[in-house]
Amino acid sequence: MKTHQSVFKILSILCVFFFLIPGASYAFADQHDVIIKGATIVDGTGCKSFKGDIAKARDVDPLETIFDILVEDPETTWVQFLDRRGSDIMNATFLKHPAAMPSTDTEALPAKPEKGHAPPPVAYGLYPHYFGHYVRKMSIVGLEEAVKKATSLPAQRFGIEERGILKPGAFADIVLFDFKTIKGKANFRNPTLPPDGIHLVMVNGQIVYNDKTHTGAKPGKVLRRK
């Protein structure tokens, strides 16, 4: 276990070098927020931004701060990079493709995670961000096509029958949202903030989310590919 952690820390350091040393100035580094999770020296919050808090408090440049923390805190095992150099342009280009589907690399998480656990904000805000930012603001595709990319297209692609569509006999998985106001609000400081614009969510015909609150109902089931 210790060997795995040591290897992971070394890889983290290499990632830091890759992202923060472009061979130019620290103006490049300012294009990134570096978030650290699980660190015991980060005021007990479990989630802090180097440039936003630690580096400024220490009056040390971001790169030196990263290495200081990796050395000082044996519990530091993971860092997250929020690269703002061109993510919108790259994502929009991919999402415009007819076969593209919005997705996240995290699992389904509870509405209220356990204390001390800092989940990724994409688990709570990716699809509202997709509709509010890429579809409404950037107009990458029309609303109908955008809904298809997030519902029936992935269901068909992965062979999940009677999902992602509204018709008699299909499973009633429904999201009622206001396209004019839908917006993801979750971030690494407050990863579970509920989005704006989603009024109601139904899973298998039961209301599970209403007025930014989980109803307590858990009608979900494991979906198997056919």
N, C-alpha and C positions, 0 to 999 in steps of 0.2 A: 504493500500500500504506500509506504514511504517512497519507494522507488518511483511509483507512478506519479505521486505528487511532485517529486523533484523534477521529473521529466516534463510535467505539465508546466511547472514554473519556468523552466528553461525555454519551452516553446512560447510562453507568454512574453518573456523578455525578448525573444526573437521577433515576435509580432510587434512589440513596441518599437523596436528598431526599424522594422519595415514601414510602419505607419508614420513614425514621427521623425525619421531622419531622411529627408529627401535630398540631402546634399546642398541644401540652400539655407534658408533662414527659418526662424520659428514662426514666421507668418504661415507657413504650411501647417505647422502643428496646431495653430489656432483654428484650423478647419475641423478639428476633431474634439469631441468630448470623450474623455476616458473615464469610464465608470468602474469602480471596484466594488465587488460584492463579497461579503463574508469576512471582511477584515476586522480584526479586533481593535485596531487603533483608530477606527474611523468613527469615533464618538458614539459607538453602539448602534448606529442607525442601520448598518449593513449595506448602505448604498450612498456613495458620495462622488462628486465630480472633482477630479484633480485640479483643473484650472479654476473651477468655480469656488472651491473651498480650501482644499489642503495646500495646493501650490501657493495661492495668494496668502494664506495664513502664515506659511513658512517663509514667504518671500524668496521662493526658489523656483527656477524654471520647471515647466511640466515634465520634461524628460528626467531630470534629476530627481524629481518628486516620485516618479514611478519607480525608479530603482531604489530609492530610499525605503519606500513602503515594501517592496518585494524583499528587501533585506531585513527590515525591522519586524515585519509581521509574518510569522510562520504559517498563519492561517490564510494568507492571501493565495488563492488558487485560480482565480478567473478574472479577466478584465474584458470589458465590452467597449467596442469602438462605434461611435456614431459619426460616420463619415458624411460630411455635408458638401464634398467637392462636386458631386454631380449625380447624386442618387436619384433625384427627381427626374432628370432627363433620361437616365438609364432605365429606371423602372417604367416610366411612361412609354419608352420605346418598346420594351418587352411586352407590356400590358396591351399595347395596341394590336399585337399579332392575334389573328383569329383563334389560334390554338392556346393562347396564354390564359392562365387562371391565377387570381390572387391567392396567396397561400402564406402560411407561417410555419416556421420550423419548431414550434413549441407544442406542447400537449394541452389538452383541455384541463383547466385549473378551476378550483372552487372560487365562488364569488368573494369569499373572505378567507384568504390563505392563512396558514398557521403563523403565529407570531414568530418573528425572526426570519421568515422566509420572504425573500425579495424576488417575486416572479417577474418575468420579462413583460413589459407593457404591451407587446404585440399580442399577447394572449387575451387582452381585454379591449384593444382598440384598433386592431389591424383593419378589419372590414369597414368600420365607420370612417377610418382614415382613407381607405380606398375610395369609398363613395364620395366623401366630402372633399378630399383634396384632388385625387386624380380624375374622378369623373365629373364632379360639379365644377371645380376650380380650373382644372387643366383641360377638361373636355376631351379626354383621350378617346372615348367612345360614347355612344348614346346610352341613356339610362337602361333601356331594355337590354342592350348588349352587355352592359356592365352587370346587370342582375344575372343574366345567363352565365357569364363567366364565373360567378360566385356560387351558382346553384346547380342548374341542370347540366352544364358542361362538365364539371368535375364528377358529378354522379354518373354520367354516361361514360366518362373516360375510365373510371375505376370500377365500372360494372355494378353500381349500387342501384338496384331497381326501385321504382316508385318513390324516388327521392328527388328533391330539387325542382319539382313541378307542381302546379296547382291543377288538379283535375279530380273528378269523382273516383274514389277508390285508392288514391295515392295517400301517403302519410302526410298528415297536416303539420308540416314544419314551416312556420310562417314568421316573418319579421315585418312588423308594421313600423315604418319609419318615414320621417319627413325629409324629402330630398333637399329641401331648402335649408335645413338646419343641421342635418346629420354631420357629426364631427367627432373624431377620436380625441380624447383628452388625456389618456394615460401617458405617463412618462416614467423615466427611471426613478424619479423621486417619489412619485405617486402612481405606481404601476396599475393599481386596481380602480382608478377613477372611472366611473361609468361615462359612456359617451353621451353627447347631446343628440337629440333628434330621433332616438329609438323609443317608441312608446310602448310596444308590446312584443313579446316573443312567445311563440307556441312551439312545443316539441311534442310530436305524436298526438296532437290535438289538445294538449293541456298547456295552460298559461304558466310559464316558468319565470317570466320577467315582466314587470309592470311598473311604470313610473320610476325607473332607475333602481328598482329593488327586486331581488330574487324572491319569488313567492314561496320557496321551500319545496315546491314540487320537483320530482326527479323522475320523469317518465322516459328518459333516454335509454337507449339500448345499444349494444355493440352492433355495428354495421359490418356485414360480411360481403365480400366481393363474390359475384356470381358470374 
